[in-house]
Amino acid sequence: MPQITQAAAYPEWTLDNNGAKIPVFQSSGLDQNEVTRAVIVLPGKPRDCWNYWNIMNNALNKATYQNTSVSRSQISIMAPCFWTEVDVQAGAAKPDVLVWGETTWISGHENVGPSGISNYSSYQALDALIAYYMDRSTYPNLNTVVLAGHSAGAQMTQRYAGMRATPADDDRLHFWIANPGSLMWLSEDRPIPNATCSDFDDYKYGLQSGYPAYAGDRKRKSITDSYNKRLINYAWGTADNGDGDTRCQAETQGPTHYTRGQNFVSMINSTFGWPSNATVDWIEGVSHDNVGMMESAEGLYKLFSYQKADFIVEVPVSNSTTTSSSHKSSSTSKSKHSNASSDAKLTLAHYYCRMLPAVLAFVTLLSSLTI
């Protein structure tokens, strides 16, 4: 594992009492009593956890420069590593750390090594890392944990948000999902038909069947109910026009990352009604760029400052033309391409809350003047 400035490298971070371990990078030199926010950032498909720790740390540097209310001493960044058999063959993985299949760590499936530990889901590892930060005896003043992912990391974050059980303190857990290549679709419909793609609604692309063992006996309604109660911040770059996942299951969701995002947001809005605790940011002009997404104004705010959903979201609707079918939705509409800052209408309450500091400062100034 490479050495990183301002981070401690842990080649064998213990997850439980049975010896399950994974490598992680974590912010170093922090007083745990001062930490109020933790950001767990997941890697991309290359499993480059060290790179994502650096990217998130650079984003934090930018946030502290632009906003004096964001303090490095109060934010801990962790980047877990999910090694695969390729990493074992390359000599990167220590003999006793958990290992998964090439991409099965993204979807929460069980480990394939080491031989002494079996049936360990990558989502169990996320459970353990979140529980570590949620422990009041370790971080007594922590009020927010953000699980953040871009691309493959966003795929993992989005699916985990649905599969995770809901402990009592999960109101402190946020999800930041940016430019996923495909999504776990919540409804049975798809925006683009494909009669030859018979398993389009199976997990990891849908919720018909094929769940990982981690999900237990949960079914679609249980998963969608808990998913739509999560505090989720979605983000898509409006220039992310790559197709990413070219499997037929992904292509039923849309032709590109961006259109899949539009279609997914429209599906939630039309099927469930937009959840009051979810937001969407359309990052103008950004493509499939992890730095561009995290260092956008919206990204910095959601990752390092945001506490609750305070926007009414105008949902962009896909411009895909569809007709009625059990395999697709039944609407035809034009898409709106815009930044969330212009798409979102502030509620009056939020408007006054934003204006209050300026009003108080003005009153204080007047009171200090002498006539």
C-alpha positions in Angstrom: 0.0 0.0 0.0 1.4 3.4 -0.9 2.2 6.0 1.7 0.0 9.1 1.5 0.5 12.5 3.2 -2.1 13.1 5.9 -3.3 9.5 5.8 -2.5 6.4 7.8 -2.4 3.2 5.8 -3.9 0.1 7.5 -3.1 -3.1 5.5 -5.2 -5.2 7.9 -8.1 -3.2 9.4 -10.1 -5.6 11.6 -13.8 -5.7 10.8 -15.1 -8.1 13.4 -14.1 -10.5 16.2 -13.8 -13.4 13.7 -10.7 -12.1 12.0 -12.3 -10.5 8.9 -9.9 -7.8 7.6 -9.6 -5.3 4.7 -7.0 -2.6 4.0 -8.1 1.0 4.5 -6.7 4.5 4.4 -7.8 6.9 7.0 -7.1 10.6 7.9 -4.3 10.8 10.4 -3.6 13.1 13.3 -7.2 13.8 14.3 -8.6 14.1 17.8 -11.6 11.7 17.8 -13.4 13.9 20.3 -13.4 16.8 17.7 -14.6 14.8 14.7 -18.2 15.6 13.8 -18.3 14.1 10.2 -16.8 11.1 8.5 -16.7 10.5 4.8 -16.2 6.9 3.6 -15.2 7.1 0.0 -15.4 3.9 -2.1 -13.0 3.1 -5.0 -13.7 2.9 -8.7 -13.6 -0.3 -10.7 -9.8 -0.4 -10.6 -10.1 -0.6 -6.7 -7.8 2.4 -6.4 -8.6 3.2 -2.8 -5.5 5.3 -2.3 -6.4 7.5 -5.3 -9.9 8.1 -4.0 -8.6 9.0 -0.6 -6.4 11.6 -2.2 -9.2 13.0 -4.4 -11.5 13.3 -1.5 -8.8 14.9 0.7 -8.1 17.4 -2.1 -11.8 18.2 -2.3 -11.8 18.8 1.5 -8.8 21.1 1.1 -10.8 23.1 -1.5 -13.9 23.1 0.8 -11.9 24.5 3.7 -10.4 27.2 1.5 -13.8 28.3 0.2 -15.8 27.9 3.4 -14.4 28.7 6.8 -17.1 26.7 8.5 -15.6 23.5 7.1 -12.7 22.4 9.4 -10.2 19.7 8.6 -9.9 18.8 12.3 -13.6 17.8 12.3 -13.7 15.6 9.2 -12.3 12.1 9.0 -11.9 10.5 5.5 -11.6 6.8 5.1 -11.1 4.8 1.9 -11.5 1.0 2.1 -9.9 -1.3 -0.4 -11.7 -4.3 -1.8 -9.1 -6.6 -3.1 -9.8 -9.3 -5.7 -8.0 -12.4 -7.0 -6.1 -10.2 -9.4 -4.6 -8.3 -6.4 -3.7 -11.6 -4.8 -1.8 -12.7 -7.9 -0.1 -9.4 -8.1 1.1 -9.7 -4.5 -0.8 -6.7 -3.2 -3.1 -8.5 -0.9 -1.8 -9.9 2.4 -2.7 -13.6 3.0 -5.4 -13.0 5.6 -7.4 -10.1 4.1 -10.8 -10.6 2.5 -10.8 -11.1 -1.3 -13.8 -10.9 -3.7 -14.4 -11.7 -7.3 -13.5 -9.2 -10.0 -16.6 -7.0 -9.6 -18.7 -8.9 -7.1 -17.6 -6.6 -4.3 -19.6 -3.8 -6.0 -22.9 -5.8 -5.7 -22.4 -7.1 -2.1 -21.6 -10.7 -2.9 -19.6 -12.9 -0.6 -15.8 -13.2 -0.5 -13.8 -15.9 -2.2 -10.9 -15.8 0.2 -9.0 -16.3 2.4 -9.7 -19.9 3.1 -10.3 -19.4 6.8 -13.2 -16.9 6.3 -16.3 -17.5 4.1 -19.7 -16.0 3.4 -18.6 -12.5 4.1 -20.3 -9.9 2.0 -18.6 -6.7 0.9 -21.7 -4.9 2.4 -20.9 -6.5 5.8 -17.6 -4.7 5.5 -19.4 -1.4 4.9 -21.6 -2.2 7.9 -18.5 -2.6 10.1 -16.9 0.6 8.9 -20.0 2.7 9.4 -20.6 1.1 12.8 -17.0 2.1 13.8 -17.7 5.8 13.1 -21.2 5.6 14.7 -19.8 4.3 18.0 -20.2 7.1 20.5 -17.5 5.7 22.7 -15.0 6.2 19.8 -16.4 9.4 18.1 -18.6 11.0 20.8 -19.4 14.1 18.8 -19.9 12.6 15.3 -23.2 13.5 13.8 -22.9 12.5 10.1 -21.4 9.6 8.2 -21.3 10.1 4.4 -20.9 7.0 2.2 -19.7 8.4 -1.1 -19.0 6.8 -4.4 -18.3 7.8 -8.0 -18.8 5.4 -11.0 -18.3 1.8 -9.7 -18.2 3.2 -6.2 -21.5 4.9 -6.8 -22.9 1.6 -8.0 -21.8 0.0 -4.7 -23.2 2.9 -2.7 -26.6 2.9 -4.4 -27.2 -0.9 -4.1 -26.0 -0.9 -0.5 -28.4 1.9 0.3 -31.2 -0.5 -0.6 -29.8 -3.7 0.9 -28.7 -2.3 4.2 -30.8 -2.9 7.3 -31.8 0.2 9.2 -30.3 0.5 12.7 -31.8 3.1 15.1 -29.2 5.7 14.4 -29.3 5.6 10.6 -30.6 9.1 10.4 -26.9 10.1 10.7 -26.0 8.2 7.5 -25.9 10.0 4.2 -25.3 8.5 0.7 -23.6 10.4 -2.1 -24.1 8.7 -5.5 -22.3 10.2 -8.5 -22.3 9.0 -12.1 -23.0 5.3 -11.6 -22.6 3.2 -14.7 -25.9 1.4 -13.9 -28.4 1.4 -11.1 -30.5 -1.0 -9.1 -33.9 -0.1 -10.6 -36.7 0.0 -8.1 -39.7 -0.6 -10.3 -40.4 -3.4 -12.8 -40.6 -1.0 -15.8 -37.7 0.2 -17.9 -37.5 3.3 -20.2 -36.0 1.4 -23.2 -37.4 -2.0 -24.3 -35.3 -5.0 -25.1 -37.4 -8.2 -25.7 -34.2 -10.4 -25.8 -33.0 -9.2 -22.4 -35.1 -11.6 -20.2 -33.2 -10.9 -17.0 -33.3 -7.1 -17.2 -34.9 -6.9 -13.7 -32.7 -9.4 -11.9 -30.3 -8.0 -9.3 -27.9 -6.1 -9.6 -29.9 -4.2 -12.2 -33.3 -4.7 -10.6 -35.2 -6.4 -7.8 -36.9 -9.4 -9.3 -34.5 -12.1 -8.0 -30.9 -13.0 -7.6 -30.2 -10.9 -4.4 -26.9 -11.5 -2.6 -27.2 -13.5 0.6 -26.6 -10.3 2.6 -30.2 -9.3 1.7 -31.7 -12.2 3.6 -35.3 -12.8 2.8 -36.1 -9.2 1.9 -38.2 -8.6 -1.2 -38.8 -5.6 -3.6 -41.3 -3.7 -1.4 -39.2 -4.0 1.8 -36.1 -2.8 -0.1 -37.8 0.1 -1.9 -39.5 1.2 1.3 -36.2 1.5 3.2 -34.3 2.9 0.2 -36.8 5.8 -0.3 -36.4 6.7 3.4 -32.6 7.1 3.1 -30.9 10.5 3.0 -29.5 10.2 -0.5 -27.8 12.9 -2.6 -27.5 12.0 -6.3 -25.2 13.7 -8.7 -24.8 13.4 -12.4 -22.5 15.3 -14.8 -24.5 16.7 -17.7 -21.6 15.8 -20.1 -21.3 12.2 -18.9 -22.3 10.8 -22.3 -20.4 7.5 -22.1 -22.3 4.3 -22.1 -20.2 2.6 -19.4 -21.9 -0.7 -18.8 -22.9 -2.1 -22.2 -24.8 -5.2 -20.9 -28.4 -5.3 -22.1 -29.7 -4.9 -18.6 -27.9 -1.6 -18.3 -29.0 -0.4 -21.7 -32.7 -0.8 -20.8 -32.0 2.0 -18.3 -30.7 4.4 -21.0 -27.9 4.8 -23.5 -25.5 6.8 -21.3 -24.7 7.5 -17.6 -26.5 10.8 -17.8 -29.7 9.6 -19.4 -29.8 6.6 -17.0 -29.7 9.2 -14.2 -32.5 11.2 -15.8 -34.6 8.1 -16.3 -33.9 6.8 -12.8 -34.9 10.1 -11.2 -38.1 10.2 -13.3 -38.9 6.6 -12.3 -38.7 7.4 -8.6 -40.7 10.6 -9.0 -43.5 8.9 -11.0 -43.6 5.6 -9.1 -43.1 6.7 -5.5 -43.2 10.4 -5.5 -40.0 12.3 -4.8 -38.7 11.4 -1.3 -38.4 14.4 0.9 -34.9 13.5 2.1 -33.3 13.0 -1.4 -31.7 15.6 -3.6 -30.3 15.6 -7.2 -27.5 17.8 -8.5 -27.0 18.1 -12.3 -23.4 19.2 -12.5 -23.2 21.4 -15.7 -20.5 20.5 -18.2 -18.8 17.7 -16.1 -18.3 14.3 -17.7 -17.3 11.0 -16.1 -14.8 12.9 -13.9 -14.5 12.0 -10.2 -12.5 15.2 -9.4 -14.9 17.4 -11.3 -17.9 15.9 -9.4 -16.4 16.0 -6.0 -14.9 19.5 -6.4 -18.0 21.0 -7.9 -19.8 23.5 -5.6 -22.6 21.0 -5.2 -20.2 18.1 -4.4 -18.3 20.1 -1.8 -21.5 21.1 -0.1 -23.1 17.6 0.0 -19.9 15.9 1.0 -18.7 18.2 3.8 -21.5 20.5 5.0 -24.9 19.2 4.1 -27.2 18.0 6.9 -30.8 17.5 5.5 -32.8 17.8 2.4 -33.8 21.4 2.1 -34.6 21.6 -1.7 -37.7 21.0 -3.7 -36.3 19.2 -6.7 -37.6 19.7 -10.2 -37.0 16.4 -11.8 -35.6 16.4 -15.3 -37.5 13.8 -17.4 -35.7 11.7 -20.0 -36.2 12.5 -23.7 -36.4 8.8 -24.5 -39.6 8.0 -26.4 -41.4 5.0 -25.0 -44.7 3.2 -25.3 -46.7 1.2 -22.9 -45.3 -2.2 -21.9 -44.5 -4.2 -18.8 -40.9 -3.8 -19.8 -40.9 0.0 -20.1 -42.6 3.2 -19.0 -45.4 4.9 -20.9 -44.4 8.5 -21.3 -42.9 10.7 -24.0 -41.2 13.9 -22.9 -38.4 16.3 -23.4 -35.4 16.5 -21.1 -34.3 19.5 -19.1 -30.5 19.9 -18.9 -29.6 22.2 -16.1 -27.6 22.6 -12.9 -29.3 21.7 -9.6 -28.9 25.2 -8.4 -31.3 26.4 -11.1 -33.5 23.3 -11.1 -34.1 23.5 -7.4 -36.6 25.9 -5.9 -35.9 26.9 -2.3 -38.7 26.6 0.1 -39.7 29.9 1.9 -38.5 28.5 5.2 -35.1 27.7 3.7 -34.9 31.1 2.0 -35.4 32.9 5.3 -32.9 30.6 7.1 -30.3 31.6 4.6 -31.1 35.3 4.9 -31.2 35.3 8.7 -27.3 35.5 9.2 -27.1 38.5 6.9 -30.1 40.2 8.6 -28.6 39.6 12.1 -25.2 41.0 11.0 -26.9 44.1 9.6 -28.8 44.7 12.9 -25.6 44.2 14.9 -23.8 46.8 12.7 -26.6 49.3 13.2 -26.6 48.8 17.0 -22.9 49.5 17.1 -23.2 52.9 15.4 -23.4 56.1 17.5 -25.4 59.1 16.4 
